[in-house]
Structure formats: C-alpha cells, structure tokens
Amino acid sequence: MREFENIAELKPLVGKELGVSEWFLIDQDRINAFSAVTLDTHWLHTDPQRCTTEAPSGKAMVHGMLTLSLMTYLSRQIWTLKSFKTGVNYGYDRTRFLLPVHAGDRVRLRRGLAALDQSEHGWRIRFKDVMEIEGREKPACITENISIYQAT
C-alpha cells in the first residue's frame, strides 16, 4: 500500500497508476447477502441451480452494483492519505460493465489517479478504476470514481 502524507504528494502522480489490489473472491454467499440487502433477488444472481440450465454462462452472476461497491474496499489496499478528516464519494462518470463476474470469480482493482482539483468543498480527486477478473483479458468494469477529501 502506498501512503501519502498530504495532497501535495499526490500531485505528481496525476495521469499515473497508483497500484493494484489483491485478488478478492466473490462467492455465492456474498452475492446472496448483497441481494438480501438491496432486495435485488433476481434468479440470475440467487439461484445457481437454475443458472446451470437457463443463464447464458451457466453460472450465477454477480450484481454489477456489488462489483462497483467493492472498489471502495479494494482501494484501501492500494493507497491511503494520512492528512484528511473526511473523504466522501462524490459520484461516478463513464461507468461501464464490460464483462459479467460470476460466483466463484476473483476480482482486483487497478486504480489510477486521473485528476486532482481543489473545490469549495475540499479536494476533488478523480480516479480511473478498472475491476479486473482473474484469467480474463477484458475487465468487468471501468469507471471514473470521484471523491471529495477535506484535508486536516
């Protein structure tokens, strides 16, 4: 994990990769738990038996929003900013789900620093995030994650 004391240390890294997380297994239990919380209980996610005969891949699919939401957790393995008091999600731009993730797949996050701007609310940091699937050339998801950090 890369540790940065302050925003000034991040500035030279705009346009560069910050790093890559460890591989993370998404199993059926995690899919079911996400389904229970979001109330998205479509059989394509929650019925592995039915998926063997009716799903295009023959496997249960991970919710796209679960894939996207794991980026926050995985990003903590890549970098940290020591001198901030709050950090909040501002939104996502250009989000695309390129390949489905299936139950039993392992994913990892590749994060780049796309932009760094000061705003009235703090530092707006734009990341280029790519969620990779182990063993596949094409990623599951690409997005630009925008966060607002208030420095201490």
MDTraj code that builds the backbone (N, CA, C; nanometers):
import mdtraj as md
import numpy as np

residues = "MET ARG GLU PHE GLU ASN ILE ALA GLU LEU LYS PRO LEU VAL GLY LYS GLU LEU GLY VAL SER GLU TRP PHE LEU ILE ASP GLN ASP ARG ILE ASN ALA PHE SER ALA VAL THR LEU ASP THR HIS TRP LEU HIS THR ASP PRO GLN ARG CYS THR THR GLU ALA PRO SER GLY LYS ALA MET VAL HIS GLY MET LEU THR LEU SER LEU MET THR TYR LEU SER ARG GLN ILE TRP THR LEU LYS SER PHE LYS THR GLY VAL ASN TYR GLY TYR ASP ARG THR ARG PHE LEU LEU PRO VAL HIS ALA GLY ASP ARG VAL ARG LEU ARG ARG GLY LEU ALA ALA LEU ASP GLN SER GLU HIS GLY TRP ARG ILE ARG PHE LYS ASP VAL MET GLU ILE GLU GLY ARG GLU LYS PRO ALA CYS ILE THR GLU ASN ILE SER ILE TYR GLN ALA THR".split()
xyz = np.array([
    [0.0839, -0.1177, 0.0000],
    [0.0000, 0.0000, 0.0000],
    [0.0884, 0.1240, 0.0000],
    [0.0440, 0.2212, -0.0787],
    [0.1168, 0.3481, -0.0840],
    [0.0526, 0.4455, 0.0136],
    [0.1348, 0.5085, 0.0961],
    [0.0870, 0.6065, 0.1930],
    [0.1348, 0.7453, 0.1526],
    [0.0412, 0.8395, 0.1554],
    [0.0731, 0.9781, 0.1225],
    [0.0425, 1.0642, 0.2432],
    [0.1353, 1.1520, 0.2767],
    [0.1165, 1.2400, 0.3919],
    [0.0117, 1.3464, 0.3640],
    [0.0124, 1.3993, 0.2407],
    [-0.0767, 1.5109, 0.2077],
    [-0.1051, 1.5138, 0.0581],
    [-0.1924, 1.6033, 0.0201],
    [-0.2329, 1.6175, -0.1201],
    [-0.1144, 1.6540, -0.2098],
    [-0.0226, 1.7345, -0.1593],
    [0.0936, 1.7756, -0.2392],
    [0.1711, 1.6551, -0.2920],
    [0.1770, 1.5483, -0.2138],
    [0.2486, 1.4280, -0.2576],
    [0.1756, 1.3549, -0.3704],
    [0.0460, 1.3778, -0.3830],
    [-0.0314, 1.3136, -0.4894],
    [-0.0173, 1.3854, -0.6239],
    [0.0033, 1.5155, -0.6201],
    [0.0010, 1.5971, -0.7424],
    [0.0903, 1.5429, -0.8549],
    [0.2126, 1.4984, -0.8276],
    [0.2967, 1.4495, -0.9384],
    [0.2477, 1.3175, -0.9992],
    [0.1504, 1.2540, -0.9347],
    [0.1038, 1.1239, -0.9825],
    [-0.0200, 1.1314, -1.0711],
    [-0.0692, 1.2514, -1.0984],
    [-0.1845, 1.2652, -1.1876],
    [-0.1475, 1.2057, -1.3237],
    [-0.2339, 1.1195, -1.3745],
    [-0.2093, 1.0519, -1.5011],
    [-0.1339, 0.9215, -1.4876],
    [-0.1051, 0.8815, -1.3631],
    [-0.0275, 0.7591, -1.3393],
    [-0.1087, 0.6595, -1.2562],
    [-0.0651, 0.5362, -1.2608],
    [-0.1293, 0.4312, -1.1813],
    [-0.0838, 0.4410, -1.0357],
    [-0.1799, 0.4279, -0.9434],
    [-0.1469, 0.4251, -0.8005],
    [-0.1133, 0.2842, -0.7541],
    [-0.1752, 0.1844, -0.8153],
    [-0.1453, 0.0476, -0.7766],
    [-0.2595, -0.0481, -0.8061],
    [-0.2406, -0.1705, -0.7561],
    [-0.3336, -0.2802, -0.7812],
    [-0.3600, -0.3508, -0.6490],
    [-0.4860, -0.3850, -0.6242],
    [-0.5227, -0.4560, -0.5009],
    [-0.4892, -0.6043, -0.5114],
    [-0.5104, -0.6748, -0.4029],
    [-0.5021, -0.8208, -0.4028],
    [-0.6264, -0.8766, -0.4718],
    [-0.6202, -1.0026, -0.5121],
    [-0.7379, -1.0698, -0.5679],
    [-0.8394, -1.0923, -0.4565],
    [-0.9669, -1.0804, -0.4925],
    [-1.0768, -1.0926, -0.3948],
    [-1.1827, -1.1860, -0.4519],
    [-1.2138, -1.2912, -0.3769],
    [-1.3127, -1.3901, -0.4182],
    [-1.4543, -1.3386, -0.3928],
    [-1.5394, -1.3490, -0.4939],
    [-1.6818, -1.3190, -0.4760],
    [-1.7563, -1.4520, -0.4856],
    [-1.7977, -1.5034, -0.3703],
    [-1.8669, -1.6319, -0.3680],
    [-2.0183, -1.6134, -0.3609],
    [-2.0903, -1.7232, -0.3701],
    [-2.2360, -1.7170, -0.3716],
    [-2.2917, -1.6600, -0.2418],
    [-2.2278, -1.6870, -0.1284],
    [-2.2757, -1.6314, -0.0013],
    [-2.2723, -1.4785, -0.0033],
    [-2.1682, -1.4206, -0.0591],
    [-2.1586, -1.2737, -0.0674],
    [-2.2651, -1.2192, -0.1628],
    [-2.2864, -1.2873, -0.2735],
    [-2.3905, -1.2460, -0.3685],
    [-2.5272, -1.2487, -0.3003],
    [-2.5543, -1.3558, -0.2271],
    [-2.6835, -1.3683, -0.1579],
    [-2.7011, -1.2593, -0.0522],
    [-2.5950, -1.2288, 0.0205],
    [-2.6025, -1.1239, 0.1227],
    [-2.6302, -0.9883, 0.0580],
    [-2.5621, -0.9595, -0.0521],
    [-2.5859, -0.8336, -0.1229],
    [-2.7299, -0.8288, -0.1741],
    [-2.7757, -0.9398, -0.2262],
    [-2.9122, -0.9491, -0.2768],
    [-3.0141, -0.9207, -0.1662],
    [-2.9890, -0.9739, -0.0473],
    [-3.0802, -0.9529, 0.0657],
    [-3.0845, -0.8062, 0.1076],
    [-2.9709, -0.7406, 0.1062],
    [-2.9641, -0.6001, 0.1472],
    [-3.0302, -0.5090, 0.0435],
    [-3.0088, -0.5360, -0.0834],
    [-3.0593, -0.4474, -0.1892],
    [-3.1976, -0.4862, -0.2398],
    [-3.2446, -0.6015, -0.1971],
    [-3.3746, -0.6555, -0.2411],
    [-3.3765, -0.6894, -0.3904],
    [-3.2595, -0.7051, -0.4499],
    [-3.2486, -0.7493, -0.5889],
    [-3.2289, -0.9007, -0.5860],
    [-3.3378, -0.9734, -0.5883],
    [-3.3337, -1.1191, -0.5712],
    [-3.3550, -1.1934, -0.7028],
    [-3.3220, -1.1306, -0.8139],
    [-3.3400, -1.1956, -0.9442],
    [-3.2665, -1.3296, -0.9452],
    [-3.3293, -1.4292, -1.0035],
    [-3.2738, -1.5650, -1.0042],
    [-3.1347, -1.5709, -1.0688],
    [-3.1049, -1.4812, -1.1608],
    [-2.9744, -1.4808, -1.2275],
    [-2.8597, -1.4617, -1.1281],
    [-2.8920, -1.4028, -1.0118],
    [-2.7928, -1.3827, -0.9066],
    [-2.8049, -1.4872, -0.7954],
    [-2.9256, -1.5268, -0.7640],
    [-2.9507, -1.6002, -0.6388],
    [-2.9855, -1.7474, -0.6545],
    [-2.9995, -1.7967, -0.7748],
    [-3.0384, -1.9362, -0.7951],
    [-2.9361, -2.0081, -0.8835],
    [-2.8235, -2.0500, -0.8235],
    [-2.7178, -2.1138, -0.9029],
    [-2.7653, -2.2385, -0.9778],
    [-2.8579, -2.3117, -0.9184],
    [-2.9087, -2.4326, -0.9842],
    [-2.9820, -2.3968, -1.1140],
    [-3.0693, -2.2991, -1.1068],
    [-3.1421, -2.2555, -1.2261],
    [-3.0464, -2.1984, -1.3303],
    [-2.9425, -2.1304, -1.2839],
    [-2.8443, -2.0718, -1.3755],
    [-2.7735, -2.1768, -1.4601],
    [-2.7562, -2.2971, -1.4053],
    [-2.6871, -2.4015, -1.4821],
    [-2.7597, -2.4358, -1.6110],
    [-2.8918, -2.4173, -1.6132],
    [-2.9680, -2.4506, -1.7339],
    [-3.0195, -2.3290, -1.8098],
    [-3.0380, -2.2139, -1.7419],
    [-3.1021, -2.1004, -1.8075],
    [-3.0131, -1.9779, -1.8280],
    [-2.9072, -1.9641, -1.7529],
    [-2.8198, -1.8475, -1.7679],
    [-2.7255, -1.8682, -1.8858],
    [-2.6919, -1.7623, -1.9572],
    [-2.6020, -1.7749, -2.0732],
    [-2.4684, -1.8413, -2.0386],
    [-2.4149, -1.8126, -1.9208],
    [-2.2849, -1.8674, -1.8816],
    [-2.2966, -1.9989, -1.8058],
    [-2.4173, -2.0308, -1.7609],
    [-2.4359, -2.1498, -1.6788],
    [-2.4011, -2.1281, -1.5330],
    [-2.3697, -2.0040, -1.4957],
    [-2.3316, -1.9707, -1.3587],
    [-2.4084, -1.8491, -1.3104],
    [-2.4216, -1.8362, -1.1780],
    [-2.4839, -1.7176, -1.1194],
    [-2.3941, -1.5967, -1.1441],
    [-2.4582, -1.4840, -1.1733],
    [-2.3846, -1.3599, -1.1998],
    [-2.3820, -1.2716, -1.0753],
    [-2.2712, -1.2034, -1.0580],
    [-2.2572, -1.1043, -0.9515],
    [-2.3319, -0.9785, -0.9943],
    [-2.4026, -0.9154, -0.9027],
    [-2.4677, -0.7882, -0.9314],
    [-2.3607, -0.6879, -0.9761],
    [-2.3900, -0.6109, -1.0797],
    [-2.2964, -0.5072, -1.1224],
    [-2.2682, -0.4081, -1.0110],
    [-2.3709, -0.3762, -0.9328],
    [-2.3528, -0.2796, -0.8242],
    [-2.2662, -0.3369, -0.7116],
    [-2.2675, -0.4676, -0.6921],
    [-2.1768, -0.5290, -0.5943],
    [-2.0331, -0.5143, -0.6432],
    [-2.0117, -0.5421, -0.7698],
    [-1.8780, -0.5251, -0.8279],
    [-1.8295, -0.3820, -0.8082],
    [-1.9155, -0.2857, -0.8385],
    [-1.8801, -0.1445, -0.8248],
    [-1.8539, -0.1077, -0.6785],
    [-1.9382, -0.1566, -0.5892],
    [-1.9249, -0.1184, -0.4476],
    [-1.7981, -0.1754, -0.3838],
    [-1.7457, -0.2844, -0.4342],
    [-1.6226, -0.3421, -0.3780],
    [-1.4994, -0.2567, -0.4056],
    [-1.5106, -0.1618, -0.4977],
    [-1.3963, -0.0760, -0.5292],
    [-1.3507, 0.0047, -0.4077],
    [-1.4437, 0.0460, -0.3243],
    [-1.4068, 0.1212, -0.2041],
    [-1.3181, 0.0360, -0.1134],
    [-1.3618, -0.0859, -0.0864],
    [-1.2841, -0.1764, -0.0017],
    [-1.1467, -0.2055, -0.0635],
    [-1.1447, -0.2406, -0.1904],
    [-1.0186, -0.2783, -0.2546],
    [-0.9228, -0.1604, -0.2683],
    [-0.9765, -0.0390, -0.2808],
    [-0.8893, 0.0781, -0.2934],
    [-0.8063, 0.1008, -0.1669],
    [-0.8581, 0.0572, -0.0529],
    [-0.7840, 0.0723, 0.0736],
    [-0.6580, -0.0135, 0.0783],
    [-0.6486, -0.1115, -0.0095],
    [-0.5266, -0.1922, -0.0204],
    [-0.4219, -0.1244, -0.1080],
    [-0.4644, -0.0227, -0.1825],
    [-0.3771, 0.0408, -0.2807],
    [-0.3119, 0.1666, -0.2270],
    [-0.3895, 0.2512, -0.1598],
    [-0.3345, 0.3802, -0.1178],
    [-0.4098, 0.4335, 0.0022],
    [-0.3453, 0.5275, 0.0715],
    [-0.4099, 0.5998, 0.1812],
    [-0.3519, 0.7404, 0.1893],
    [-0.4368, 0.8317, 0.2315],
    [-0.3969, 0.9702, 0.2527],
    [-0.4042, 0.9956, 0.4026],
    [-0.2893, 1.0239, 0.4647],
    [-0.2837, 1.0368, 0.6103],
    [-0.3496, 1.1632, 0.6627],
    [-0.3379, 1.2732, 0.5909],
    [-0.3828, 1.4022, 0.6460],
    [-0.5160, 1.4463, 0.5852],
    [-0.6221, 1.3762, 0.6224],
    [-0.7545, 1.4227, 0.5829],
    [-0.8520, 1.3916, 0.6955],
    [-0.9561, 1.4731, 0.7068],
    [-1.0542, 1.4479, 0.8123],
    [-1.1791, 1.3797, 0.7597],
    [-1.2144, 1.4031, 0.6330],
    [-1.3266, 1.3312, 0.5730],
    [-1.2961, 1.2998, 0.4283],
    [-1.3556, 1.1943, 0.3827],
    [-1.3494, 1.1559, 0.2428],
    [-1.4845, 1.0975, 0.2053],
    [-1.5486, 1.1548, 0.1043],
    [-1.6813, 1.1073, 0.0656],
    [-1.6869, 1.0813, -0.0843],
    [-1.7744, 0.9894, -0.1203],
    [-1.7978, 0.9578, -0.2596],
    [-1.8793, 1.0699, -0.3214],
    [-1.8296, 1.1283, -0.4288],
    [-1.8983, 1.2363, -0.4986],
    [-1.9770, 1.1828, -0.6183],
    [-1.9313, 1.0706, -0.6748],
    [-2.0032, 1.0108, -0.7863],
    [-1.9122, 0.9330, -0.8791],
    [-1.9724, 0.8863, -0.9868],
    [-1.9018, 0.8072, -1.0872],
    [-1.9338, 0.8632, -1.2248],
    [-1.8361, 0.8645, -1.3118],
    [-1.8545, 0.9024, -1.4517],
    [-1.8089, 0.7867, -1.5390],
    [-1.8712, 0.7771, -1.6548],
    [-1.8292, 0.6824, -1.7587],
    [-1.8209, 0.5383, -1.7065],
    [-1.9145, 0.4979, -1.6251],
    [-1.9157, 0.3617, -1.5715],
    [-1.9698, 0.2657, -1.6768],
    [-1.8941, 0.1599, -1.7001],
    [-1.9347, 0.0572, -1.7953],
    [-1.9050, -0.0801, -1.7358],
    [-2.0005, -0.1718, -1.7546],
    [-1.9825, -0.3108, -1.7135],
    [-1.9540, -0.3906, -1.8408],
    [-1.8279, -0.4273, -1.8598],
    [-1.7833, -0.4863, -1.9852],
    [-1.7990, -0.6381, -1.9902],
    [-1.7804, -0.7036, -1.8779],
    [-1.7956, -0.8492, -1.8692],
    [-1.8645, -0.8830, -1.7374],
    [-1.9495, -0.9844, -1.7374],
    [-2.0096, -1.0243, -1.6100],
    [-1.9081, -1.0962, -1.5212],
    [-1.9228, -1.0750, -1.3936],
    [-1.8475, -1.1503, -1.2929],
    [-1.9405, -1.2607, -1.2460],
    [-1.8873, -1.3804, -1.2275],
    [-1.9695, -1.4941, -1.1853],
    [-1.9316, -1.5390, -1.0447],
    [-2.0240, -1.6055, -0.9814],
    [-1.9962, -1.6627, -0.8495],
    [-1.8709, -1.7491, -0.8590],
    [-1.7792, -1.7284, -0.7664],
    [-1.6530, -1.8023, -0.7656],
    [-1.5388, -1.7310, -0.8350],
    [-1.5662, -1.6212, -0.9047],
    [-1.4591, -1.5435, -0.9694],
    [-1.3834, -1.4616, -0.8656],
    [-1.2572, -1.4344, -0.8988],
    [-1.1773, -1.3418, -0.8180],
    [-1.1555, -1.2154, -0.8992],
    [-1.1694, -1.1017, -0.8304],
    [-1.1519, -0.9714, -0.8941],
    [-1.0440, -0.8938, -0.8208],
    [-0.9900, -0.7932, -0.8885],
    [-0.8988, -0.6999, -0.8231],
    [-0.9166, -0.5638, -0.8877],
    [-0.8784, -0.4616, -0.8121],
    [-0.8918, -0.3243, -0.8586],
    [-0.7570, -0.2694, -0.9022],
    [-0.7560, -0.2083, -1.0191],
    [-0.6401, -0.1337, -1.0689],
    [-0.6826, 0.0129, -1.0666],
    [-0.6106, 0.0947, -0.9890],
    [-0.6520, 0.2344, -0.9692],
    [-0.5450, 0.3299, -1.0188],
    [-0.5895, 0.4262, -1.0988],
    [-0.5033, 0.5339, -1.1443],
    [-0.5554, 0.6671, -1.0937],
    [-0.4693, 0.7644, -1.0885],
    [-0.5075, 0.8997, -1.0468],
    [-0.5271, 0.9826, -1.1737],
    [-0.6532, 1.0192, -1.2021],
    [-0.6853, 1.0890, -1.3263],
    [-0.6798, 1.2407, -1.3126],
    [-0.7250, 1.2934, -1.1985],
    [-0.7268, 1.4397, -1.1808],
    [-0.7334, 1.4733, -1.0326],
    [-0.6874, 1.5934, -1.0022],
    [-0.6828, 1.6425, -0.8648],
    [-0.7097, 1.7921, -0.8685],
    [-0.8250, 1.8329, -0.8145],
    [-0.8638, 1.9739, -0.8207],
    [-0.9173, 2.0185, -0.6859],
    [-0.8877, 2.1420, -0.6512],
    [-0.9433, 2.1972, -0.5281],
    [-1.0800, 2.2579, -0.5592],
    [-1.1767, 2.2308, -0.4722],
    [-1.3105, 2.2863, -0.4883],
    [-1.3496, 2.3542, -0.3577],
    [-1.4677, 2.4134, -0.3556],
    [-1.5138, 2.4803, -0.2328],
    [-1.5391, 2.3808, -0.1200],
    [-1.5548, 2.2531, -0.1538],
    [-1.5832, 2.1510, -0.0525],
    [-1.4598, 2.0723, -0.0100],
    [-1.3483, 2.0925, -0.0753],
    [-1.2263, 2.0192, -0.0450],
    [-1.1549, 1.9801, -0.1737],
    [-1.0739, 1.8780, -0.1674],
    [-1.0009, 1.8309, -0.2847],
    [-1.0848, 1.7271, -0.3579],
    [-1.1137, 1.7556, -0.4835],
    [-1.1877, 1.6606, -0.5674],
    [-1.0841, 1.5736, -0.6386],
    [-1.0880, 1.4450, -0.6093],
    [-0.9927, 1.3514, -0.6677],
    [-1.0690, 1.2577, -0.7609],
    [-1.0225, 1.2506, -0.8831],
    [-1.0846, 1.1633, -0.9836],
    [-0.9894, 1.0462, -1.0079],
    [-1.0423, 0.9267, -0.9868],
    [-0.9649, 0.8039, -1.0075],
    [-1.0130, 0.7324, -1.1329],
    [-0.9220, 0.6696, -1.2026],
    [-0.9577, 0.5794, -1.3113],
    [-0.9509, 0.4389, -1.2536],
    [-1.0659, 0.3767, -1.2388],
    [-1.0745, 0.2450, -1.1765],
    [-1.1084, 0.1380, -1.2797],
    [-1.0370, 0.0280, -1.2708],
    [-1.0599, -0.0868, -1.3581],
    [-1.0701, -0.2099, -1.2686],
    [-1.1850, -0.2775, -1.2729],
    [-1.2038, -0.4004, -1.1956],
    [-1.1753, -0.5180, -1.2885],
    [-1.0666, -0.5860, -1.2593],
    [-1.0228, -0.6980, -1.3421],
    [-1.0774, -0.8292, -1.2867],
    [-1.0934, -0.9267, -1.3770],
    [-1.1362, -1.0610, -1.3400],
    [-1.0185, -1.1543, -1.3668],
    [-0.9831, -1.2330, -1.2679],
    [-0.8704, -1.3245, -1.2833],
    [-0.8942, -1.4190, -1.4014],
    [-0.7937, -1.4268, -1.4892],
    [-0.7994, -1.5181, -1.6015],
    [-0.8692, -1.4642, -1.7250],
    [-0.9156, -1.3408, -1.7207],
    [-0.9825, -1.2829, -1.8374],
    [-0.9076, -1.1575, -1.8826],
    [-0.9008, -1.1376, -2.0133],
    [-0.8298, -1.0211, -2.0665],
    [-0.9089, -0.8930, -2.0494],
    [-1.0390, -0.8994, -2.0713],
    [-1.1244, -0.7816, -2.0627],
    [-1.1678, -0.7627, -1.9175],
    [-1.1750, -0.6376, -1.8692],
    [-1.2165, -0.6151, -1.7307],
    [-1.3673, -0.6272, -1.7122],
    [-1.4085, -0.6436, -1.5885],
    [-1.5505, -0.6487, -1.5537],
    [-1.6128, -0.5113, -1.5630],
    [-1.5404, -0.4113, -1.5131],
    [-1.5977, -0.2776, -1.5004],
    [-1.4873, -0.1732, -1.5111],
    [-1.5198, -0.0625, -1.5765],
    [-1.4326, 0.0544, -1.5763],
    [-1.5169, 0.1738, -1.5336],
    [-1.4567, 0.2648, -1.4617],
    [-1.5297, 0.3826, -1.4166],
    [-1.4322, 0.4926, -1.3765],
    [-1.4832, 0.6119, -1.3680],
    [-1.4103, 0.7225, -1.3077],
    [-1.4791, 0.7537, -1.1752],
    [-1.4109, 0.7237, -1.0676],
    [-1.4632, 0.7465, -0.9329],
    [-1.4189, 0.8857, -0.8892],
    [-1.5145, 0.9628, -0.8401],
    [-1.4833, 1.0988, -0.7925],
    [-1.5100, 1.1049, -0.6440],
    [-1.4104, 1.1465, -0.5673],
    [-1.4226, 1.1591, -0.4223],
    [-1.3829, 1.2999, -0.3808],
    [-1.4383, 1.3435, -0.2696],
    [-1.4031, 1.4741, -0.2121],
    [-1.3340, 1.4489, -0.0777],
    [-1.2142, 1.5003, -0.0635],
    [-1.1364, 1.4866, 0.0601],
    [-1.1178, 1.6238, 0.1222],
    [-1.1406, 1.6323, 0.2500],
    [-1.1109, 1.7550, 0.3249],
    [-0.9835, 1.7298, 0.4051],
    [-0.8833, 1.8088, 0.3784],
    [-0.7543, 1.7932, 0.4446],
    [-0.7612, 1.8471, 0.5881],
    [-0.6724, 1.7942, 0.6717],
    [-0.6651, 1.8423, 0.8103],
    [-0.5791, 1.9652, 0.8183],
])
top = md.Topology()
chain = top.add_chain()
for i, resn in enumerate(residues, 1):
    res = top.add_residue(resn, chain, resSeq=i)
    for name in ("N", "CA", "C"):
        top.add_atom(name, md.element.get_by_symbol(name[0]), res)
traj = md.Trajectory(xyz[None], top)
